[in-house]
């Protein structure tokens, strides 16, 4: 069995890899979310000012 991974080891490595990827890229996801909220607010303000004109 030398040089091979068992199923539990493979599952553990996969879960660990996915979790670490989410942890590493979390600030990028948060920044994207903040940017989208700002764009929605700017669009809403632009539409409101258009309606008033």
Secondary structure, DSSP 4 states (H G I P E B T S, - for coil): -TT---HHHHHHHHHHHHHHHHHHHHHHHHHHHHHHHHHHHHHHHHHHHHHH-
